[in-house]
Amino acid sequence: MAPARVVLVRASAASGVVRERVHARGLQRDGAKLAAWDEFWARYGDMPCLWRGVDRQIEIRTDAPELDLTSLDAVAGTLAP
């Protein structure tokens, strides 16, 4: 049996879109983030994934009206045994 290949799929969006989504979910724990959004986003907004053993990374932008999964579809065919 071949070892598993690890593919990281990272969903990302622009700061304003993420802020709107965080605000819309209405969780109390997000209050501090929203109150200091610029500082929060500067620290965490573009934080890279530092996982070890990742064979491939794919980024999917989720701020467009329609989700484009072209990159995910293209890689899916290469993962089959």
Backbone as JSON, one array per atom type, in Angstrom:
{
  "sequence": "MAPARVVLVRASAASGVVRERVHARGLQRDGAKLAAWDEFWARYGDMPCLWRGVDRQIEIRTDAPELDLTSLDAVAGTLAP",
  "N": [[0.84, -1.17, 0.0], [0.61, 2.16, -0.88], [2.0, 5.1, 0.64], [-0.03, 7.62, 2.19], [-0.86, 10.67, 0.53], [-0.56, 13.97, 1.43], [-2.65, 16.66, 1.11], [-3.07, 20.02, 1.42], [-5.75, 22.15, 1.7], [-6.42, 25.41, 1.5], [-8.63, 27.84, 2.44], [-9.29, 31.15, 1.54], [-9.88, 34.69, 1.87], [-10.55, 38.16, 1.22], [-9.74, 40.75, 3.58], [-11.96, 42.45, 4.31], [-14.15, 40.89, 3.56], [-13.87, 38.64, 5.19], [-14.1, 39.89, 7.68], [-16.77, 40.79, 7.57], [-18.06, 38.3, 7.54], [-17.27, 37.2, 10.01], [-18.46, 39.05, 11.7], [-21.15, 38.63, 11.01], [-21.63, 36.05, 11.95], [-21.93, 36.41, 14.61], [-20.81, 35.68, 17.14], [-19.95, 35.87, 20.57], [-17.29, 35.58, 21.33], [-15.88, 36.74, 19.27], [-15.79, 39.43, 19.6], [-13.51, 40.91, 20.54], [-11.76, 40.56, 18.4], [-13.12, 41.9, 16.34], [-13.23, 44.48, 17.4], [-10.6, 45.29, 17.27], [-9.83, 44.99, 14.59], [-7.96, 45.62, 12.47], [-5.45, 45.18, 13.63], [-5.75, 42.5, 14.38], [-6.08, 41.3, 11.83], [-3.66, 41.96, 10.62], [-1.93, 40.37, 12.04], [-2.94, 37.7, 11.86], [-4.19, 37.35, 9.4], [-2.84, 36.58, 7.02], [-1.45, 34.32, 7.67], [0.85, 31.77, 7.2], [0.52, 28.23, 6.59], [2.27, 25.97, 8.48], [2.57, 23.25, 8.55], [4.17, 20.09, 8.62], [5.15, 17.63, 6.22], [3.33, 18.01, 4.18], [2.31, 17.4, 0.97], [1.29, 18.86, -1.11], [-0.07, 22.13, -1.64], [-3.07, 23.91, -1.91], [-4.75, 26.83, -2.73], [-7.87, 28.27, -2.23], [-9.87, 30.84, -3.19], [-12.41, 32.44, -1.45], [-13.93, 34.67, -1.66], [-15.24, 35.45, -3.92], [-18.33, 35.77, -5.76], [-19.12, 33.31, -6.83], [-17.85, 30.14, -6.12], [-14.72, 29.06, -7.16], [-13.55, 26.09, -8.04], [-11.62, 25.04, -9.64], [-8.81, 24.62, -9.33], [-8.79, 22.72, -7.3], [-10.23, 20.63, -8.48], [-8.45, 19.99, -10.54], [-6.25, 18.93, -9.18], [-7.34, 16.76, -7.89], [-7.59, 14.6, -9.64], [-4.96, 13.77, -9.84], [-4.39, 12.5, -7.51], [-5.42, 10.02, -7.23], [-4.87, 6.51, -6.7]],
  "CA": [[0.0, 0.0, 0.0], [1.39, 3.4, -0.98], [1.71, 6.04, 1.72], [-1.0, 8.68, 1.88], [-0.35, 11.97, 0.13], [-1.26, 15.0, 2.19], [-2.94, 17.87, 0.35], [-3.64, 21.07, 2.25], [-6.62, 23.07, 0.99], [-6.57, 26.61, 2.32], [-9.64, 28.79, 1.97], [-8.9, 32.5, 1.91], [-10.73, 35.78, 1.37], [-10.07, 39.5, 1.56], [-10.0, 41.18, 4.96], [-13.32, 42.96, 4.47], [-15.09, 39.77, 3.45], [-13.75, 37.84, 6.42], [-14.67, 40.7, 8.77], [-18.24, 40.71, 7.45], [-18.49, 36.94, 7.92], [-17.09, 37.06, 11.45], [-19.51, 39.87, 12.32], [-22.45, 38.01, 10.75], [-21.87, 34.84, 12.75], [-22.46, 36.93, 15.87], [-20.33, 35.02, 18.35], [-19.4, 36.76, 21.58], [-15.83, 35.46, 21.36], [-15.3, 37.52, 18.18], [-15.84, 40.86, 19.92], [-12.17, 41.5, 20.6], [-11.23, 40.58, 17.03], [-13.79, 42.96, 15.59], [-12.88, 45.78, 17.99], [-9.24, 45.63, 16.85], [-9.73, 44.2, 13.38], [-6.73, 45.85, 11.7], [-4.36, 44.49, 14.32], [-6.02, 41.07, 14.25], [-5.82, 40.87, 10.45], [-2.22, 42.08, 10.36], [-1.25, 39.24, 12.69], [-3.46, 36.37, 11.5], [-4.86, 37.32, 8.1], [-2.09, 35.9, 5.96], [-0.54, 33.4, 8.35], [1.05, 30.56, 6.41], [0.43, 26.94, 7.26], [3.62, 25.44, 8.66], [2.5, 21.81, 8.76], [5.19, 19.28, 7.97], [4.64, 16.47, 5.52], [2.31, 18.36, 3.19], [2.81, 17.16, -0.38], [0.81, 19.9, -2.03], [-0.99, 23.11, -1.07], [-3.98, 24.55, -2.85], [-5.49, 27.93, -2.12], [-9.14, 28.56, -2.87], [-10.42, 32.13, -2.78], [-13.83, 32.28, -1.15], [-14.59, 35.97, -1.63], [-15.97, 35.66, -5.16], [-19.74, 35.35, -5.65], [-19.19, 31.87, -7.11], [-16.63, 29.46, -5.71], [-13.97, 28.46, -8.26], [-12.87, 24.9, -7.55], [-10.81, 24.52, -10.73], [-7.52, 24.1, -8.85], [-9.07, 21.5, -6.54], [-10.59, 19.59, -9.44], [-7.25, 19.61, -11.29], [-5.38, 18.13, -8.33], [-8.04, 15.55, -7.47], [-7.26, 13.54, -10.57], [-3.58, 13.33, -9.66], [-4.25, 11.86, -6.22], [-5.92, 8.64, -7.27], [-3.78, 5.51, -6.75]],
  "C": [[0.89, 1.24, 0.0], [1.04, 4.32, 0.19], [0.72, 7.12, 1.26], [-0.29, 9.94, 1.47], [-1.2, 13.02, 0.84], [-1.41, 16.25, 1.34], [-3.64, 18.84, 1.29], [-4.48, 21.98, 1.37], [-6.89, 24.24, 1.91], [-7.6, 27.53, 1.68], [-9.23, 30.17, 2.44], [-9.86, 33.51, 1.27], [-10.11, 37.1, 1.82], [-10.5, 39.88, 2.98], [-11.44, 41.63, 5.19], [-14.37, 41.87, 4.42], [-15.06, 38.93, 4.72], [-14.36, 38.59, 7.59], [-16.2, 40.64, 8.74], [-18.75, 39.35, 7.9], [-18.37, 36.72, 9.42], [-18.18, 37.85, 12.18], [-20.87, 39.18, 12.19], [-22.69, 36.76, 11.59], [-22.25, 35.19, 14.18], [-22.0, 36.26, 17.15], [-19.67, 36.03, 19.3], [-17.87, 36.74, 21.57], [-15.14, 36.27, 20.27], [-15.25, 39.02, 18.48], [-14.49, 41.53, 19.92], [-11.53, 41.57, 19.21], [-11.81, 41.75, 16.25], [-13.41, 44.34, 16.09], [-11.49, 46.23, 17.55], [-8.92, 44.88, 15.55], [-8.41, 44.4, 12.63], [-5.54, 45.14, 12.33], [-4.51, 42.98, 14.2], [-5.64, 40.58, 12.85], [-4.34, 40.94, 10.11], [-1.47, 40.87, 10.93], [-1.66, 37.88, 12.11], [-3.98, 36.26, 10.07], [-4.15, 36.55, 7.01], [-1.08, 34.94, 6.56], [-0.39, 32.13, 7.53], [0.85, 29.29, 7.25], [1.83, 26.35, 7.31], [3.62, 23.93, 8.94], [3.65, 21.12, 8.02], [4.51, 18.11, 7.26], [3.55, 16.75, 4.51], [2.93, 18.21, 1.8], [2.43, 18.27, -1.35], [-0.13, 20.84, -1.29], [-1.79, 23.74, -2.19], [-4.68, 25.67, -2.1], [-6.74, 28.18, -2.94], [-9.65, 29.88, -2.31], [-11.92, 31.97, -2.6], [-14.56, 33.62, -1.11], [-15.32, 36.3, -2.92], [-17.41, 35.19, -4.99], [-19.93, 33.86, -5.92], [-17.84, 31.26, -6.8], [-15.99, 28.77, -6.91], [-13.15, 27.29, -7.71], [-11.98, 24.26, -8.62], [-9.5, 23.91, -10.22], [-7.71, 22.82, -8.05], [-9.43, 20.35, -7.47], [-9.36, 19.08, -10.19], [-6.36, 18.68, -10.47], [-6.04, 16.8, -7.94], [-7.7, 14.38, -8.37], [-5.86, 12.99, -10.41], [-3.38, 12.55, -8.37], [-4.69, 10.41, -6.21], [-4.74, 7.67, -7.36], [-3.56, 4.97, -8.15]]
}
